[in-house]
């Protein structure tokens, strides 16, 4: 199971920073931003191999389930 930021969103935000810097902004003046979008990924195959049972409600909430 993994709960991590959406990397495509992070790359999009990085491009915004690059754009601002190329337009003359000082990197030290730019605010630090935290990720706002996260994905919950559950690997059922691995869970079964190690003997874990994942509750159905958690599977419904997952963004991606690996079977």
mmCIF file of the N, C-alpha and C atoms, coordinates in Angstrom:
data_MODEL
# 
_entry.id   MODEL 
# 
loop_
_atom_site.group_PDB 
_atom_site.id 
_atom_site.type_symbol 
_atom_site.label_atom_id 
_atom_site.label_alt_id 
_atom_site.label_comp_id 
_atom_site.label_asym_id 
_atom_site.label_entity_id 
_atom_site.label_seq_id 
_atom_site.pdbx_PDB_ins_code 
_atom_site.Cartn_x 
_atom_site.Cartn_y 
_atom_site.Cartn_z 
_atom_site.occupancy 
_atom_site.B_iso_or_equiv 
_atom_site.pdbx_formal_charge 
_atom_site.auth_seq_id 
_atom_site.auth_comp_id 
_atom_site.auth_asym_id 
_atom_site.auth_atom_id 
_atom_site.pdbx_PDB_model_num 
ATOM 1   N N  . UNK A 1 1  ? 0.849   -1.156  0.000   1.00 0.00 ? 1  UNK A N  1 
ATOM 2   C CA . UNK A 1 1  ? 0.000   0.000   0.000   1.00 0.00 ? 1  UNK A CA 1 
ATOM 3   C C  . UNK A 1 1  ? 0.901   1.227   0.000   1.00 0.00 ? 1  UNK A C  1 
ATOM 4   N N  . UNK A 1 2  ? 0.482   2.218   -0.773  1.00 0.00 ? 2  UNK A N  1 
ATOM 5   C CA . UNK A 1 2  ? 1.243   3.451   -0.881  1.00 0.00 ? 2  UNK A CA 1 
ATOM 6   C C  . UNK A 1 2  ? 0.287   4.630   -0.915  1.00 0.00 ? 2  UNK A C  1 
ATOM 7   N N  . UNK A 1 3  ? 0.623   5.644   -0.154  1.00 0.00 ? 3  UNK A N  1 
ATOM 8   C CA . UNK A 1 3  ? -0.121  6.898   -0.172  1.00 0.00 ? 3  UNK A CA 1 
ATOM 9   C C  . UNK A 1 3  ? 0.913   7.969   -0.487  1.00 0.00 ? 3  UNK A C  1 
ATOM 10  N N  . UNK A 1 4  ? 0.921   8.446   -1.728  1.00 0.00 ? 4  UNK A N  1 
ATOM 11  C CA . UNK A 1 4  ? 1.987   9.342   -2.172  1.00 0.00 ? 4  UNK A CA 1 
ATOM 12  C C  . UNK A 1 4  ? 1.418   10.448  -3.056  1.00 0.00 ? 4  UNK A C  1 
ATOM 13  N N  . UNK A 1 5  ? 2.189   11.532  -3.205  1.00 0.00 ? 5  UNK A N  1 
ATOM 14  C CA . UNK A 1 5  ? 1.723   12.614  -4.068  1.00 0.00 ? 5  UNK A CA 1 
ATOM 15  C C  . UNK A 1 5  ? 1.619   12.153  -5.520  1.00 0.00 ? 5  UNK A C  1 
ATOM 16  N N  . UNK A 1 6  ? 0.749   12.816  -6.266  1.00 0.00 ? 6  UNK A N  1 
ATOM 17  C CA . UNK A 1 6  ? 0.604   12.547  -7.696  1.00 0.00 ? 6  UNK A CA 1 
ATOM 18  C C  . UNK A 1 6  ? 1.783   13.230  -8.389  1.00 0.00 ? 6  UNK A C  1 
ATOM 19  N N  . UNK A 1 7  ? 2.663   12.415  -8.980  1.00 0.00 ? 7  UNK A N  1 
ATOM 20  C CA . UNK A 1 7  ? 3.904   12.960  -9.534  1.00 0.00 ? 7  UNK A CA 1 
ATOM 21  C C  . UNK A 1 7  ? 3.674   13.851  -10.747 1.00 0.00 ? 7  UNK A C  1 
ATOM 22  N N  . UNK A 1 8  ? 2.668   13.569  -11.558 1.00 0.00 ? 8  UNK A N  1 
ATOM 23  C CA . UNK A 1 8  ? 2.409   14.440  -12.706 1.00 0.00 ? 8  UNK A CA 1 
ATOM 24  C C  . UNK A 1 8  ? 2.024   15.844  -12.241 1.00 0.00 ? 8  UNK A C  1 
ATOM 25  N N  . UNK A 1 9  ? 1.324   15.928  -11.123 1.00 0.00 ? 9  UNK A N  1 
ATOM 26  C CA . UNK A 1 9  ? 0.983   17.234  -10.555 1.00 0.00 ? 9  UNK A CA 1 
ATOM 27  C C  . UNK A 1 9  ? 2.242   17.951  -10.064 1.00 0.00 ? 9  UNK A C  1 
ATOM 28  N N  . UNK A 1 10 ? 3.178   17.201  -9.470  1.00 0.00 ? 10 UNK A N  1 
ATOM 29  C CA . UNK A 1 10 ? 4.432   17.805  -9.010  1.00 0.00 ? 10 UNK A CA 1 
ATOM 30  C C  . UNK A 1 10 ? 5.239   18.352  -10.180 1.00 0.00 ? 10 UNK A C  1 
ATOM 31  N N  . UNK A 1 11 ? 5.270   17.612  -11.291 1.00 0.00 ? 11 UNK A N  1 
ATOM 32  C CA . UNK A 1 11 ? 6.006   18.082  -12.467 1.00 0.00 ? 11 UNK A CA 1 
ATOM 33  C C  . UNK A 1 11 ? 5.368   19.348  -13.038 1.00 0.00 ? 11 UNK A C  1 
ATOM 34  N N  . UNK A 1 12 ? 4.052   19.404  -13.031 1.00 0.00 ? 12 UNK A N  1 
ATOM 35  C CA . UNK A 1 12 ? 3.347   20.584  -13.519 1.00 0.00 ? 12 UNK A CA 1 
ATOM 36  C C  . UNK A 1 12 ? 3.692   21.790  -12.647 1.00 0.00 ? 12 UNK A C  1 
ATOM 37  N N  . UNK A 1 13 ? 3.737   21.586  -11.360 1.00 0.00 ? 13 UNK A N  1 
ATOM 38  C CA . UNK A 1 13 ? 4.086   22.688  -10.456 1.00 0.00 ? 13 UNK A CA 1 
ATOM 39  C C  . UNK A 1 13 ? 5.543   23.118  -10.641 1.00 0.00 ? 13 UNK A C  1 
ATOM 40  N N  . UNK A 1 14 ? 6.419   22.150  -10.895 1.00 0.00 ? 14 UNK A N  1 
ATOM 41  C CA . UNK A 1 14 ? 7.831   22.480  -11.133 1.00 0.00 ? 14 UNK A CA 1 
ATOM 42  C C  . UNK A 1 14 ? 7.966   23.347  -12.385 1.00 0.00 ? 14 UNK A C  1 
ATOM 43  N N  . UNK A 1 15 ? 7.181   23.043  -13.410 1.00 0.00 ? 15 UNK A N  1 
ATOM 44  C CA . UNK A 1 15 ? 7.219   23.845  -14.638 1.00 0.00 ? 15 UNK A CA 1 
ATOM 45  C C  . UNK A 1 15 ? 6.793   25.281  -14.356 1.00 0.00 ? 15 UNK A C  1 
ATOM 46  N N  . UNK A 1 16 ? 5.849   25.461  -13.459 1.00 0.00 ? 16 UNK A N  1 
ATOM 47  C CA . UNK A 1 16 ? 5.411   26.804  -13.091 1.00 0.00 ? 16 UNK A CA 1 
ATOM 48  C C  . UNK A 1 16 ? 6.553   27.569  -12.420 1.00 0.00 ? 16 UNK A C  1 
ATOM 49  N N  . UNK A 1 17 ? 7.305   26.880  -11.558 1.00 0.00 ? 17 UNK A N  1 
ATOM 50  C CA . UNK A 1 17 ? 8.455   27.510  -10.910 1.00 0.00 ? 17 UNK A CA 1 
ATOM 51  C C  . UNK A 1 17 ? 9.506   27.906  -11.942 1.00 0.00 ? 17 UNK A C  1 
ATOM 52  N N  . UNK A 1 18 ? 9.802   27.018  -12.875 1.00 0.00 ? 18 UNK A N  1 
ATOM 53  C CA . UNK A 1 18 ? 10.787  27.311  -13.919 1.00 0.00 ? 18 UNK A CA 1 
ATOM 54  C C  . UNK A 1 18 ? 10.347  28.525  -14.721 1.00 0.00 ? 18 UNK A C  1 
ATOM 55  N N  . UNK A 1 19 ? 9.072   28.588  -15.066 1.00 0.00 ? 19 UNK A N  1 
ATOM 56  C CA . UNK A 1 19 ? 8.539   29.721  -15.820 1.00 0.00 ? 19 UNK A CA 1 
ATOM 57  C C  . UNK A 1 19 ? 8.747   31.027  -15.057 1.00 0.00 ? 19 UNK A C  1 
ATOM 58  N N  . UNK A 1 20 ? 8.452   31.007  -13.772 1.00 0.00 ? 20 UNK A N  1 
ATOM 59  C CA . UNK A 1 20 ? 8.620   32.232  -12.969 1.00 0.00 ? 20 UNK A CA 1 
ATOM 60  C C  . UNK A 1 20 ? 10.080  32.654  -12.894 1.00 0.00 ? 20 UNK A C  1 
ATOM 61  N N  . UNK A 1 21 ? 10.976  31.677  -12.751 1.00 0.00 ? 21 UNK A N  1 
ATOM 62  C CA . UNK A 1 21 ? 12.411  31.984  -12.661 1.00 0.00 ? 21 UNK A CA 1 
ATOM 63  C C  . UNK A 1 21 ? 12.916  32.539  -13.984 1.00 0.00 ? 21 UNK A C  1 
ATOM 64  N N  . UNK A 1 22 ? 12.482  31.936  -15.097 1.00 0.00 ? 22 UNK A N  1 
ATOM 65  C CA . UNK A 1 22 ? 12.909  32.428  -16.407 1.00 0.00 ? 22 UNK A CA 1 
ATOM 66  C C  . UNK A 1 22 ? 12.369  33.823  -16.701 1.00 0.00 ? 22 UNK A C  1 
ATOM 67  N N  . UNK A 1 23 ? 11.278  34.191  -16.065 1.00 0.00 ? 23 UNK A N  1 
ATOM 68  C CA . UNK A 1 23 ? 10.713  35.536  -16.240 1.00 0.00 ? 23 UNK A CA 1 
ATOM 69  C C  . UNK A 1 23 ? 11.330  36.550  -15.290 1.00 0.00 ? 23 UNK A C  1 
ATOM 70  N N  . UNK A 1 24 ? 12.313  36.119  -14.475 1.00 0.00 ? 24 UNK A N  1 
ATOM 71  C CA . UNK A 1 24 ? 13.058  37.057  -13.645 1.00 0.00 ? 24 UNK A CA 1 
ATOM 72  C C  . UNK A 1 24 ? 12.843  36.957  -12.151 1.00 0.00 ? 24 UNK A C  1 
ATOM 73  N N  . UNK A 1 25 ? 11.987  36.073  -11.690 1.00 0.00 ? 25 UNK A N  1 
ATOM 74  C CA . UNK A 1 25 ? 11.774  35.945  -10.239 1.00 0.00 ? 25 UNK A CA 1 
ATOM 75  C C  . UNK A 1 25 ? 13.001  35.308  -9.586  1.00 0.00 ? 25 UNK A C  1 
ATOM 76  N N  . UNK A 1 26 ? 13.284  35.743  -8.382  1.00 0.00 ? 26 UNK A N  1 
ATOM 77  C CA . UNK A 1 26 ? 14.396  35.159  -7.635  1.00 0.00 ? 26 UNK A CA 1 
ATOM 78  C C  . UNK A 1 26 ? 13.902  33.873  -6.967  1.00 0.00 ? 26 UNK A C  1 
ATOM 79  N N  . UNK A 1 27 ? 14.646  32.773  -7.110  1.00 0.00 ? 27 UNK A N  1 
ATOM 80  C CA . UNK A 1 27 ? 14.224  31.504  -6.491  1.00 0.00 ? 27 UNK A CA 1 
ATOM 81  C C  . UNK A 1 27 ? 14.012  31.619  -4.981  1.00 0.00 ? 27 UNK A C  1 
ATOM 82  N N  . UNK A 1 28 ? 14.808  32.443  -4.313  1.00 0.00 ? 28 UNK A N  1 
ATOM 83  C CA . UNK A 1 28 ? 14.678  32.590  -2.865  1.00 0.00 ? 28 UNK A CA 1 
ATOM 84  C C  . UNK A 1 28 ? 13.368  33.266  -2.467  1.00 0.00 ? 28 UNK A C  1 
ATOM 85  N N  . UNK A 1 29 ? 12.774  34.016  -3.389  1.00 0.00 ? 29 UNK A N  1 
ATOM 86  C CA . UNK A 1 29 ? 11.531  34.721  -3.094  1.00 0.00 ? 29 UNK A CA 1 
ATOM 87  C C  . UNK A 1 29 ? 10.285  33.881  -3.363  1.00 0.00 ? 29 UNK A C  1 
ATOM 88  N N  . UNK A 1 30 ? 10.449  32.751  -4.032  1.00 0.00 ? 30 UNK A N  1 
ATOM 89  C CA . UNK A 1 30 ? 9.299   31.908  -4.350  1.00 0.00 ? 30 UNK A CA 1 
ATOM 90  C C  . UNK A 1 30 ? 8.899   31.074  -3.131  1.00 0.00 ? 30 UNK A C  1 
ATOM 91  N N  . UNK A 1 31 ? 7.619   30.933  -2.882  1.00 0.00 ? 31 UNK A N  1 
ATOM 92  C CA . UNK A 1 31 ? 7.173   30.156  -1.712  1.00 0.00 ? 31 UNK A CA 1 
ATOM 93  C C  . UNK A 1 31 ? 7.364   28.652  -1.934  1.00 0.00 ? 31 UNK A C  1 
ATOM 94  N N  . UNK A 1 32 ? 7.556   27.955  -0.854  1.00 0.00 ? 32 UNK A N  1 
ATOM 95  C CA . UNK A 1 32 ? 7.634   26.498  -0.902  1.00 0.00 ? 32 UNK A CA 1 
ATOM 96  C C  . UNK A 1 32 ? 6.203   25.972  -0.885  1.00 0.00 ? 32 UNK A C  1 
ATOM 97  N N  . UNK A 1 33 ? 5.884   25.101  -1.831  1.00 0.00 ? 33 UNK A N  1 
ATOM 98  C CA . UNK A 1 33 ? 4.535   24.557  -1.899  1.00 0.00 ? 33 UNK A CA 1 
ATOM 99  C C  . UNK A 1 33 ? 4.554   23.072  -1.558  1.00 0.00 ? 33 UNK A C  1 
ATOM 100 N N  . UNK A 1 34 ? 3.519   22.648  -0.864  1.00 0.00 ? 34 UNK A N  1 
ATOM 101 C CA . UNK A 1 34 ? 3.372   21.229  -0.539  1.00 0.00 ? 34 UNK A CA 1 
ATOM 102 C C  . UNK A 1 34 ? 2.433   20.588  -1.554  1.00 0.00 ? 34 UNK A C  1 
ATOM 103 N N  . UNK A 1 35 ? 2.576   19.278  -1.748  1.00 0.00 ? 35 UNK A N  1 
ATOM 104 C CA . UNK A 1 35 ? 1.644   18.600  -2.660  1.00 0.00 ? 35 UNK A CA 1 
ATOM 105 C C  . UNK A 1 35 ? 0.214   18.713  -2.151  1.00 0.00 ? 35 UNK A C  1 
ATOM 106 N N  . UNK A 1 36 ? -0.728  18.774  -3.087  1.00 0.00 ? 36 UNK A N  1 
ATOM 107 C CA . UNK A 1 36 ? -2.133  18.884  -2.708  1.00 0.00 ? 36 UNK A CA 1 
ATOM 108 C C  . UNK A 1 36 ? -2.943  17.672  -3.154  1.00 0.00 ? 36 UNK A C  1 
ATOM 109 N N  . UNK A 1 37 ? -2.409  16.917  -4.107  1.00 0.00 ? 37 UNK A N  1 
ATOM 110 C CA . UNK A 1 37 ? -3.109  15.731  -4.601  1.00 0.00 ? 37 UNK A CA 1 
ATOM 111 C C  . UNK A 1 37 ? -2.303  14.486  -4.237  1.00 0.00 ? 37 UNK A C  1 
ATOM 112 N N  . UNK A 1 38 ? -2.996  13.477  -3.726  1.00 0.00 ? 38 UNK A N  1 
ATOM 113 C CA . UNK A 1 38 ? -2.347  12.233  -3.325  1.00 0.00 ? 38 UNK A CA 1 
ATOM 114 C C  . UNK A 1 38 ? -3.101  11.048  -3.908  1.00 0.00 ? 38 UNK A C  1 
ATOM 115 N N  . UNK A 1 39 ? -2.377  9.961   -4.166  1.00 0.00 ? 39 UNK A N  1 
ATOM 116 C CA . UNK A 1 39 ? -2.968  8.716   -4.656  1.00 0.00 ? 39 UNK A CA 1 
ATOM 117 C C  . UNK A 1 39 ? -2.777  7.622   -3.612  1.00 0.00 ? 39 UNK A C  1 
ATOM 118 N N  . UNK A 1 40 ? -3.815  6.814   -3.444  1.00 0.00 ? 40 UNK A N  1 
ATOM 119 C CA . UNK A 1 40 ? -3.735  5.628   -2.596  1.00 0.00 ? 40 UNK A CA 1 
ATOM 120 C C  . UNK A 1 40 ? -3.707  4.425   -3.530  1.00 0.00 ? 40 UNK A C  1 
ATOM 121 N N  . UNK A 1 41 ? -2.603  3.687   -3.503  1.00 0.00 ? 41 UNK A N  1 
ATOM 122 C CA . UNK A 1 41 ? -2.432  2.512   -4.354  1.00 0.00 ? 41 UNK A CA 1 
ATOM 123 C C  . UNK A 1 41 ? -2.294  1.292   -3.447  1.00 0.00 ? 41 UNK A C  1 
ATOM 124 N N  . UNK A 1 42 ? -3.074  0.242   -3.754  1.00 0.00 ? 42 UNK A N  1 
ATOM 125 C CA . UNK A 1 42 ? -3.036  -0.994  -2.959  1.00 0.00 ? 42 UNK A CA 1 
ATOM 126 C C  . UNK A 1 42 ? -2.662  -2.140  -3.874  1.00 0.00 ? 42 UNK A C  1 
ATOM 127 N N  . UNK A 1 43 ? -1.675  -2.924  -3.464  1.00 0.00 ? 43 UNK A N  1 
ATOM 128 C CA . UNK A 1 43 ? -1.235  -4.096  -4.220  1.00 0.00 ? 43 UNK A CA 1 
ATOM 129 C C  . UNK A 1 43 ? -1.836  -5.336  -3.564  1.00 0.00 ? 43 UNK A C  1 
ATOM 130 N N  . UNK A 1 44 ? -2.950  -5.814  -4.127  1.00 0.00 ? 44 UNK A N  1 
ATOM 131 C CA . UNK A 1 44 ? -3.641  -6.980  -3.557  1.00 0.00 ? 44 UNK A CA 1 
ATOM 132 C C  . UNK A 1 44 ? -2.829  -8.262  -3.688  1.00 0.00 ? 44 UNK A C  1 
ATOM 133 N N  . UNK A 1 45 ? -2.096  -8.376  -4.774  1.00 0.00 ? 45 UNK A N  1 
ATOM 134 C CA . UNK A 1 45 ? -1.298  -9.580  -5.010  1.00 0.00 ? 45 UNK A CA 1 
ATOM 135 C C  . UNK A 1 45 ? -0.283  -9.775  -3.884  1.00 0.00 ? 45 UNK A C  1 
ATOM 136 N N  . UNK A 1 46 ? 0.422   -8.726  -3.548  1.00 0.00 ? 46 UNK A N  1 
ATOM 137 C CA . UNK A 1 46 ? 1.412   -8.801  -2.468  1.00 0.00 ? 46 UNK A CA 1 
ATOM 138 C C  . UNK A 1 46 ? 0.733   -9.000  -1.123  1.00 0.00 ? 46 UNK A C  1 
ATOM 139 N N  . UNK A 1 47 ? -0.394  -8.328  -0.906  1.00 0.00 ? 47 UNK A N  1 
ATOM 140 C CA . UNK A 1 47 ? -1.116  -8.472  0.362   1.00 0.00 ? 47 UNK A CA 1 
ATOM 141 C C  . UNK A 1 47 ? -1.528  -9.926  0.586   1.00 0.00 ? 47 UNK A C  1 
ATOM 142 N N  . UNK A 1 48 ? -2.017  -10.566 -0.458  1.00 0.00 ? 48 UNK A N  1 
ATOM 143 C CA . UNK A 1 48 ? -2.418  -11.973 -0.327  1.00 0.00 ? 48 UNK A CA 1 
ATOM 144 C C  . UNK A 1 48 ? -1.222  -12.876 -0.062  1.00 0.00 ? 48 UNK A C  1 
ATOM 145 N N  . UNK A 1 49 ? -0.099  -12.582 -0.705  1.00 0.00 ? 49 UNK A N  1 
ATOM 146 C CA . UNK A 1 49 ? 1.102   -13.400 -0.516  1.00 0.00 ? 49 UNK A CA 1 
ATOM 147 C C  . UNK A 1 49 ? 1.626   -13.340 0.912   1.00 0.00 ? 49 UNK A C  1 
ATOM 148 N N  . UNK A 1 50 ? 1.450   -12.223 1.582   1.00 0.00 ? 50 UNK A N  1 
ATOM 149 C CA . UNK A 1 50 ? 1.938   -12.126 2.959   1.00 0.00 ? 50 UNK A CA 1 
ATOM 150 C C  . UNK A 1 50 ? 0.831   -12.349 3.978   1.00 0.00 ? 50 UNK A C  1 
ATOM 151 N N  . UNK A 1 51 ? -0.349  -12.707 3.486   1.00 0.00 ? 51 UNK A N  1 
ATOM 152 C CA . UNK A 1 51 ? -1.436  -13.086 4.386   1.00 0.00 ? 51 UNK A CA 1 
ATOM 153 C C  . UNK A 1 51 ? -2.263  -11.950 4.952   1.00 0.00 ? 51 UNK A C  1 
ATOM 154 N N  . UNK A 1 52 ? -2.279  -10.802 4.290   1.00 0.00 ? 52 UNK A N  1 
ATOM 155 C CA . UNK A 1 52 ? -3.074  -9.669  4.763   1.00 0.00 ? 52 UNK A CA 1 
ATOM 156 C C  . UNK A 1 52 ? -4.427  -9.634  4.069   1.00 0.00 ? 52 UNK A C  1 
ATOM 157 N N  . UNK A 1 53 ? -5.434  -9.247  4.792   1.00 0.00 ? 53 UNK A N  1 
ATOM 158 C CA . UNK A 1 53 ? -6.753  -9.035  4.225   1.00 0.00 ? 53 UNK A CA 1 
ATOM 159 C C  . UNK A 1 53 ? -7.039  -7.544  4.265   1.00 0.00 ? 53 UNK A C  1 
ATOM 160 N N  . UNK A 1 54 ? -7.283  -6.981  3.100   1.00 0.00 ? 54 UNK A N  1 
ATOM 161 C CA . UNK A 1 54 ? -7.550  -5.549  3.001   1.00 0.00 ? 54 UNK A CA 1 
ATOM 162 C C  . UNK A 1 54 ? -9.069  -5.348  3.078   1.00 0.00 ? 54 UNK A C  1 
ATOM 163 N N  . UNK A 1 55 ? -9.547  -4.509  3.997   1.00 0.00 ? 55 UNK A N  1 
ATOM 164 C CA . UNK A 1 55 ? -10.991 -4.263  4.113   1.00 0.00 ? 55 UNK A CA 1 
ATOM 165 C C  . UNK A 1 55 ? -11.575 -3.699  2.803   1.00 0.00 ? 55 UNK A C  1 
ATOM 166 N N  . UNK A 1 56 ? -12.780 -4.113  2.479   1.00 0.00 ? 56 UNK A N  1 
ATOM 167 C CA . UNK A 1 56 ? -13.440 -3.704  1.242   1.00 0.00 ? 56 UNK A CA 1 
ATOM 168 C C  . UNK A 1 56 ? -13.599 -2.190  1.159   1.00 0.00 ? 56 UNK A C  1 
ATOM 169 N N  . UNK A 1 57 ? -13.893 -1.532  2.258   1.00 0.00 ? 57 UNK A N  1 
ATOM 170 C CA . UNK A 1 57 ? -14.054 -0.071  2.261   1.00 0.00 ? 57 UNK A CA 1 
ATOM 171 C C  . UNK A 1 57 ? -12.757 0.634   1.845   1.00 0.00 ? 57 UNK A C  1 
ATOM 172 N N  . UNK A 1 58 ? -11.622 0.077   2.255   1.00 0.00 ? 58 UNK A N  1 
ATOM 173 C CA . UNK A 1 58 ? -10.336 0.654   1.873   1.00 0.00 ? 58 UNK A CA 1 
ATOM 174 C C  . UNK A 1 58 ? -10.090 0.460   0.376   1.00 0.00 ? 58 UNK A C  1 
ATOM 175 N N  . UNK A 1 59 ? -10.490 -0.681  -0.147  1.00 0.00 ? 59 UNK A N  1 
ATOM 176 C CA . UNK A 1 59 ? -10.345 -0.935  -1.579  1.00 0.00 ? 59 UNK A CA 1 
ATOM 177 C C  . UNK A 1 59 ? -11.209 0.030   -2.401  1.00 0.00 ? 59 UNK A C  1 
ATOM 178 N N  . UNK A 1 60 ? -12.386 0.361   -1.903  1.00 0.00 ? 60 UNK A N  1 
ATOM 179 C CA . UNK A 1 60 ? -13.254 1.316   -2.594  1.00 0.00 ? 60 UNK A CA 1 
ATOM 180 C C  . UNK A 1 60 ? -12.640 2.711   -2.637  1.00 0.00 ? 60 UNK A C  1 
ATOM 181 N N  . UNK A 1 61 ? -11.912 3.060   -1.598  1.00 0.00 ? 61 UNK A N  1 
ATOM 182 C CA . UNK A 1 61 ? -11.330 4.405   -1.518  1.00 0.00 ? 61 UNK A CA 1 
ATOM 183 C C  . UNK A 1 61 ? -10.028 4.535   -2.281  1.00 0.00 ? 61 UNK A C  1 
ATOM 184 N N  . UNK A 1 62 ? -9.418  3.404   -2.660  1.00 0.00 ? 62 UNK A N  1 
ATOM 185 C CA . UNK A 1 62 ? -8.127  3.437   -3.352  1.00 0.00 ? 62 UNK A CA 1 
ATOM 186 C C  . UNK A 1 62 ? -8.289  4.027   -4.748  1.00 0.00 ? 62 UNK A C  1 
ATOM 187 N N  . UNK A 1 63 ? -7.258  4.769   -5.165  1.00 0.00 ? 63 UNK A N  1 
ATOM 188 C CA . UNK A 1 63 ? -7.245  5.314   -6.507  1.00 0.00 ? 63 UNK A CA 1 
ATOM 189 C C  . UNK A 1 63 ? -6.848  4.252   -7.527  1.00 0.00 ? 63 UNK A C  1 
ATOM 190 N N  . UNK A 1 64 ? -6.011  3.307   -7.078  1.00 0.00 ? 64 UNK A N  1 
ATOM 191 C CA . UNK A 1 64 ? -5.577  2.231   -7.972  1.00 0.00 ? 64 UNK A CA 1 
ATOM 192 C C  . UNK A 1 64 ? -5.410  0.957   -7.138  1.00 0.00 ? 64 UNK A C  1 
ATOM 193 N N  . UNK A 1 65 ? -5.921  -0.157  -7.659  1.00 0.00 ? 65 UNK A N  1 
ATOM 194 C CA . UNK A 1 65 ? -5.780  -1.455  -7.001  1.00 0.00 ? 65 UNK A CA 1 
ATOM 195 C C  . UNK A 1 65 ? -5.058  -2.377  -7.976  1.00 0.00 ? 65 UNK A C  1 
ATOM 196 N N  . UNK A 1 66 ? -3.923  -2.902  -7.544  1.00 0.00 ? 66 UNK A N  1 
ATOM 197 C CA . UNK A 1 66 ? -3.144  -3.829  -8.366  1.00 0.00 ? 66 UNK A CA 1 
ATOM 198 C C  . UNK A 1 66 ? -3.567  -5.232  -7.992  1.00 0.00 ? 66 UNK A C  1 
ATOM 199 N N  . UNK A 1 67 ? -4.082  -5.968  -8.997  1.00 0.00 ? 67 UNK A N  1 
ATOM 200 C CA . UNK A 1 67 ? -4.587  -7.319  -8.713  1.00 0.00 ? 67 UNK A CA 1 
ATOM 201 C C  . UNK A 1 67 ? -3.580  -8.319  -9.074  1.00 0.00 ? 67 UNK A C  1 
# 
